[in-house]
């Protein structure tokens, strides 16, 4: 296998040997795909000398050349040399088309998007042609492992779940021997507008929500999208989680979400957080309640002194101060009632001290 390098895909270097296994049966190796993780390169490729299966190797030097007599790299401690991690990748797993994946070619390794809906970190698509007993298109697999930790148990078969959503070619076939590359949202929108205007979004219904401080905003489950071709659709929306700190004080917060149709359009809601709380009821003393002589129920109850008035009329100096309740031991009227009840008794001064603390 040879490689060439370029920085513009217009001019290329002279080809150089990359893998030369010098196989006696002359099958060799084909179809390399490379990923980089934490400064290390990982390459997957088809080993036609070992039952047409896919293998994985690693090296810190992408262009390290391997030459072997009827052999391929084996595990080794030198990180700058290609070292074997796994052979016969995914062999024996279901292919999602009613059969078993045994061998394949044209692998494509790519990282999952952040927050991948399926929960995976990496995807590996391997073409299983009909001459290898397969459906003649990509069979997808996924893993939550780092590439350095890949082993025989790492790969989950995803053919039954993902193959149905693979795009269909003009001849009815599905993709094989391809490469998955990331695109920006703007690039994706341009492709949709040019080739699939029915799912390209022209505008999204505006969302404005109000809530009180400390109350989580109630966001709509669906929004109306207007497509480039003029049609409108009511689609489900999944919103990002809103941190409680976002509505802990008055202000404006933008919450983002994603439309759950083929457009996967980003949507936004503007949330206005306003001051406001439920008013607390003023404390009252019921008609059968008796004030107590202390701050807790364990203190002795104060009984009216003989001959004392039961409901003294407050003087101007006893007018309730702002912020104090009009009744009860903590307010001026409660103070007057309590003092009148105990005036002349040994508890009078003690009650004054309690009431002063309460007020």
N, C-alpha and C positions, 0 to 999 in steps of 0.2 A: 504494500500500500504506500502511495506517495502523497506528499503535501506540497502546497505552494502558499505563499503569503501575499497579502495585498492590503492597502489601506484605502482603496477607492473602488475596488471591483472593476477597474478598467485595465490597469497594468498589474502583472503578477510576476513573482520571482520564478526562477527556474525550479522545476520539481525536485524534491528531495525524498530519499527513502525514509519512511516512518516506521513501517512494520514489514519485516522480511523474515517469515518463518521457515522458508525453504522446505516446504512440505513435499514429501515423496509423491503424494497423490495429486499434487498441484492444485488443490482446492483453495487454500489460502484464506484470506480475510477480506471482508468488504463492509461498507455501510457504517462508518463511525459517526457517532454523535457525542458532543462534549459538553460538560457543564463544569462550572467553577464554584466551589464552596469553601469559604474560609481560607483562601489562598492556595487551594489544592485543586488540580484538574482531575476530572473523572470522565473516562471515555467508555462508552458502550459500543460494541460492534459484533458483527456476525462472524462466528468461527465456523467456517464451512467444513473444517476438518473434524469437528466434534458434533456430528448429527445436526448440523445447520442451526445451532443454538446461539444465544446471545451471552456475552461475557462482559464483566465490569473490571476495570483497572484504575489505578490512581498514580499520580506523580505531581511533584511541584514544578517540574519542567515539561511544559506542553510539548515541546519539539524534541524531546528525548527520543533517540532512534533505537528500536529494538531489532536485533538480528539473532535468529536462533535456527538451529538445525532441527527441523520437524518438531518445533516446540514454540510455545508462547510464554509470556511472562508468568512467573510464579510469585507467591508472596515473598517479600524480602524487606529488610530493614532500611535500605537506602531509599529515602523519600524522593530523591531526584530521579530515580529510575521507575519505569512503569512496573507496578506491583499488582498481582491478581487479588481481587476482593471476592468475586463470585463468578461461577460458571453456570451454564444452563439456567439462566434467569427465567423464572415463572413457569418452567417446564412442569407439566402435570396439573396446572390450575385450569378451571373452567374458562372457556373463551367467550362465553356469553351468547354463543350461536348454537348451543346444543351439543358442542363438542369439547375437546380438551386441547389446551395449548401445549404443544410439544416442541415446536421449533418455529423460527420466524426470521425476519430480516428487516432492514430499514428502520432500526429503532430511532425514537425521538424522545429525548429526556428534557423536561422543562419544569421550572418551579411553579408551584401553585400561587395564585394571587393571594395577597394578605387577606386573612379572614375567609379563606376558601370555604364555600358552602358545603363541601363534602368533608372538610376537616383534614385534608391531606397537605403535606409539605412539598411533595414531588410527584409528578406523573411521568410514566414511561409508556409510550405507545409503540407497539411492535406489530408490524405487518405480518399476518399469517396467511400466505397465499393458499390457493386451493391445492397447489402441488405440495404444500406442507400440511394438508388436512384442515385448512382453515376457511373462514368466510370470505377470503380474498380482499381483506381490508384491515385497517388498524384494529388491534385488540388492546384496550386500555388497562393499565394497572396503576395503582397508587400506593404511596407509603408515607408514614408519619416519621420515619427514621431519617436521621442525617445520612448523607451518602457514605460517610466514613464508617457508618455502623450497619450498612446493608448486609443482610445474610439471607438464608433460604426462607426465613419466616417473615421477611419484611414486606413482601408485595401482596396487596389485596387485588383479586380479580374484579374489574369494574366493567367488563364487557356487557353484562346484562343491564347495567344502569346507564352507561354512557354511549354505547354504540348507536342506539336509536337516534341520538341527537347529532351524530356526525353528518356533515353536509353531504348531499348527493350530487354526483357528477352528472353531466349531460347524458352519459351512456347508462345511467342507473347505478354505477358503482360508487364506492365511498373512498375517502382518502387513504393513501398509503405512500410510504417513502417521502414524507414531507418534513417540514420544520415548523415548529411553533415559535413565534416571536411575539414579544409584548408590543402593544400599540397604546397610544394615549387615547383618552376619550374623544378628543377633537379629531384624531385620525379615524377612529371608528365611526364617528358621525359622518365624516366625509364619504366613507365607503358606503354607509347605509343610504345617504342621500343620492349617491350616484347609481346604486344597484338595487336597493330595497327601500324605496321611499315609503312603503306601507308600514315600515316599522321605524322609520327615522322620525324623531320627535321635533316638531316645529315650536311648540310651546307647552308649558305645564301650568295647570291651574294654580293660581296663587293661594297660599295658605297663611292666614294670620290668626293666631290664637292668643287669648288672654288667660292669665292665671294669677292667683294671689301668691305672695311670698310664702314659701314652705309647702306649696301645693303643686304636685307634679302636673305638667300640662297634659290635656287630653287631645291627642293628635288623631286625625282622620285615618281610617283603615284603607280608604280608596281615594284616588284622585283622577281627574279627567286629563287625558293627554290629547293634544291635537297633533296629528301626524302631518308630514310634509305633503302627502297626497290629499289632505283636506279632511280625512276621516277623524272622528273623535272616539276615544275609548275610555271607559271607566276601568281602571286597573287597581289591583291590590298594591299596597306600599308597605315595605318594612323599614321602620325608622331605627336609627342608631340609638343606643341607650343614652338617656339624658342623666348626667351626674346631678345629684341633689344640690351640689354647690351652685349649679347654674341658675337655680330658681330660689336660692336662699336669700336673695336681696333684690330690690326693685331694679329693673333694667330691661334690656332686650337681648334675647338669645336666639341664635339660628340653629335649628335642628335639621340634620341631613338624613336622607333616606334613599331608597332605591325602588324604582318601579319593578314589579314582578312579572313583566311581560317580556317579549323578545327584545325590546329596546334596551332594557336594563337602564333606563334613563335615571340620572340623578335628580332628586327632588329636594326642596327645602321648605321649611315652615319657619315663619318669624313669630316668636313667642314673646309677648310683652308681659313682664312680671310687675305687678303693682302692689303697693302697700295695702294691708287690710287684714283684719283678724276678727274673730268672733268676740263681741264685748262680754266681759265677765260680769255676772250679776252682782249687785251690791249685797253685802251681808245684812241680814235682818235678824231681829230677835222675835221669835214667835210669841203669841199671847200667853202661852203656858210656860215659857222659858224663864228661868231664874238666872241672873248673872252669878258667876262664881267668883270667889275671892282670889283666884290664881290663874296662871296660864294653862293649867292642865286640869283634867277631871279629878285628879287625885287630891287637889287642894280642897279645904273646907268650904262649904256653901255658906254664903253670907245671907242672913235673914234680916228683914226690916227691923229696926229698933222700935220699941213701943212708942207710940205717939208721933212717929216720923211720917211726913207726907209721902204718899205712895207714888206721886207723879209730879216732881217739882217743875216749875216753869223756868226755863233757862233765861238768864239775864243776857244783856247785850254782849257782855264779855264772854259768854259761853256759846256764842254763835259758832256753828261748826266751821273749822278751818278747811280751805280747799284741799281735797285729796284725802280727807278723813271721812269715814262712814258716819251717817247721821245717827245711827243707833248702835247698840252693843257696847261692850266694855272699852273698845278702842277709840270711841269718839267722845266729844265733849258732853253730849246729852247722856251717854252711858256713864261718863264720869260723874255728872251731877246726880244721876239716880243712885249710883253706888255710894257716893259720899253721904247723900241724904239718908241712905239706909243704915249707915254705920256710924253716923256722926255721934260723938260722945262715947263711942266704944273704944276698946283697946286696939281694934283692927283698923281704925280710921287712917292713921299715918301709913301703916303697911299697905292699905289699899291705894292710897295716893301714889305710893312709889310704884306699885304694879301698873296703875293706870298711866302714869307718866311714861313708863317704859313702853307700854302698848301704843300710846299715842305717838 
